[in-house]
Amino acid sequence: MKKILFLTLLLSSVTAFAADAKNEWTNTTISDGTIKKIQENQYLYKKCVGTEMQKTTYQNLESRKATESIMKQCESVLGQMREIYLAEKVPGTIADRHLKQMRMQTTRNVLQGMMFGEAARKPVQ
């Protein structure tokens, strides 16, 4: 009985891994020019966020709302980066995962900076 249960579990796990295999990205070659374009767009994205953070209109807002507004202003740069990925035939899920990671990391940094600025402006009680 234990052998039959073990074989059943083994076969079901093999089919589960087979479903994941079609979602995997097979290595492709991304040219140096494309990598350079992606890095330039990353720089432009961070520059956009930095420029937006320095605007005085966001300093009067609560830090979470200011962060949300800043990130929305610079979303178009990420769209351009996604187009570069898709032009190189990188699967959309891989491109979206990278862009999501970059967006989340930048959002954390912006929120931290905005909260620090907000705390610095408030008087000590």
KANORLIN-V962209 format. One record per residue. N is the residue number from 1. PHI is phi in whole degrees, -180 to 180 (NA if undefined). PSI is psi as a letter, one per 20 degrees, with the letter a starting at -180 (NA if undefined). D_FIRST is the distance of its C-alpha to the first C-alpha in Angstrom with 1 decimal. Layout:
n=N phi=PHI psi=PSI d_first=D_FIRST
n=N phi=PHI psi=PSI d_first=D_FIRST
This chain:
n=1 phi=NA psi=g d_first=0.0
n=2 phi=-65 psi=h d_first=3.8
n=3 phi=-66 psi=h d_first=5.4
n=4 phi=-66 psi=g d_first=5.3
n=5 phi=-62 psi=g d_first=6.4
n=6 phi=-62 psi=g d_first=8.6
n=7 phi=-64 psi=h d_first=10.1
n=8 phi=-64 psi=g d_first=10.8
n=9 phi=-64 psi=h d_first=12.5
n=10 phi=-64 psi=g d_first=14.3
n=11 phi=-68 psi=h d_first=15.6
n=12 phi=-69 psi=h d_first=16.8
n=13 phi=-70 psi=h d_first=18.6
n=14 phi=-65 psi=g d_first=20.3
n=15 phi=-68 psi=h d_first=21.7
n=16 phi=-67 psi=g d_first=23.0
n=17 phi=-70 psi=h d_first=24.8
n=18 phi=-67 psi=h d_first=26.3
n=19 phi=-68 psi=h d_first=27.9
n=20 phi=-73 psi=h d_first=29.6
n=21 phi=-64 psi=h d_first=31.0
n=22 phi=-76 psi=i d_first=33.4
n=23 phi=-91 psi=i d_first=34.9
n=24 phi=-74 psi=q d_first=35.6
n=25 phi=-94 psi=p d_first=39.2
n=26 phi=-82 psi=p d_first=40.0
n=27 phi=-56 psi=p d_first=42.9
n=28 phi=-124 psi=r d_first=46.3
n=29 phi=-100 psi=p d_first=49.6
n=30 phi=-105 psi=p d_first=51.8
n=31 phi=-68 psi=q d_first=55.3
n=32 phi=-62 psi=h d_first=57.4
n=33 phi=-64 psi=h d_first=59.6
n=34 phi=-69 psi=g d_first=56.8
n=35 phi=-61 psi=g d_first=55.6
n=36 phi=-64 psi=g d_first=59.2
n=37 phi=-63 psi=g d_first=59.4
n=38 phi=-64 psi=g d_first=56.2
n=39 phi=-65 psi=h d_first=57.7
n=40 phi=-65 psi=g d_first=61.0
n=41 phi=-68 psi=h d_first=59.4
n=42 phi=-62 psi=g d_first=57.5
n=43 phi=-63 psi=g d_first=60.9
n=44 phi=-62 psi=h d_first=62.5
n=45 phi=-64 psi=g d_first=59.7
n=46 phi=-68 psi=h d_first=60.3
n=47 phi=-67 psi=g d_first=64.0
n=48 phi=-60 psi=g d_first=63.8
n=49 phi=-63 psi=g d_first=61.9
n=50 phi=-64 psi=g d_first=64.4
n=51 phi=-65 psi=g d_first=67.3
n=52 phi=-65 psi=h d_first=66.0
n=53 phi=-64 psi=h d_first=65.3
n=54 phi=-81 psi=i d_first=68.9
n=55 phi=-69 psi=p d_first=70.3
n=56 phi=-73 psi=i d_first=71.9
n=57 phi=-64 psi=h d_first=70.6
n=58 phi=-80 psi=i d_first=67.1
n=59 phi=-73 psi=h d_first=68.5
n=60 phi=-88 psi=i d_first=69.5
n=61 phi=-89 psi=r d_first=66.0
n=62 phi=-64 psi=q d_first=63.2
n=63 phi=-60 psi=h d_first=61.0
n=64 phi=-70 psi=g d_first=57.9
n=65 phi=-69 psi=h d_first=60.0
n=66 phi=-65 psi=g d_first=62.0
n=67 phi=-62 psi=g d_first=58.9
n=68 phi=-62 psi=g d_first=57.6
n=69 phi=-65 psi=g d_first=61.0
n=70 phi=-62 psi=g d_first=61.3
n=71 phi=-65 psi=h d_first=57.9
n=72 phi=-67 psi=h d_first=58.8
n=73 phi=-65 psi=h d_first=62.0
n=74 phi=-105 psi=j d_first=60.4
n=75 phi=-65 psi=h d_first=57.4
n=76 phi=-64 psi=h d_first=59.3
n=77 phi=-66 psi=h d_first=59.2
n=78 phi=-67 psi=h d_first=55.4
n=79 phi=-63 psi=h d_first=55.6
n=80 phi=-66 psi=h d_first=57.7
n=81 phi=-67 psi=h d_first=55.3
n=82 phi=-65 psi=h d_first=52.4
n=83 phi=-63 psi=h d_first=54.6
n=84 phi=-64 psi=g d_first=55.1
n=85 phi=-61 psi=g d_first=51.3
n=86 phi=-67 psi=h d_first=50.9
n=87 phi=-66 psi=h d_first=53.8
n=88 phi=-88 psi=j d_first=52.0
n=89 phi=65 psi=k d_first=48.9
n=90 phi=-79 psi=p d_first=46.8
n=91 phi=-55 psi=q d_first=44.0
n=92 phi=-58 psi=h d_first=45.0
n=93 phi=-66 psi=h d_first=42.0
n=94 phi=-70 psi=g d_first=42.9
n=95 phi=-62 psi=g d_first=46.5
n=96 phi=-64 psi=h d_first=45.8
n=97 phi=-64 psi=g d_first=43.6
n=98 phi=-67 psi=g d_first=46.5
n=99 phi=-66 psi=h d_first=49.1
n=100 phi=-65 psi=g d_first=47.1
n=101 phi=-62 psi=g d_first=46.7
n=102 phi=-66 psi=g d_first=50.4
n=103 phi=-62 psi=g d_first=51.4
n=104 phi=-66 psi=g d_first=49.4
n=105 phi=-65 psi=g d_first=50.8
n=106 phi=-67 psi=h d_first=54.3
n=107 phi=-62 psi=g d_first=53.9
n=108 phi=-60 psi=g d_first=52.9
n=109 phi=-65 psi=g d_first=55.9
n=110 phi=-65 psi=g d_first=58.3
n=111 phi=-61 psi=g d_first=57.1
n=112 phi=-62 psi=g d_first=57.5
n=113 phi=-66 psi=g d_first=61.0
n=114 phi=-69 psi=h d_first=62.0
n=115 phi=-67 psi=h d_first=60.9
n=116 phi=-64 psi=g d_first=62.8
n=117 phi=-63 psi=h d_first=65.9
n=118 phi=-64 psi=g d_first=65.7
n=119 phi=-68 psi=h d_first=65.4
n=120 phi=-70 psi=h d_first=68.4
n=121 phi=-78 psi=h d_first=70.5
n=122 phi=-77 psi=p d_first=70.0
n=123 phi=-73 psi=q d_first=72.4
n=124 phi=-77 psi=p d_first=71.2
n=125 phi=-110 psi=NA d_first=71.6
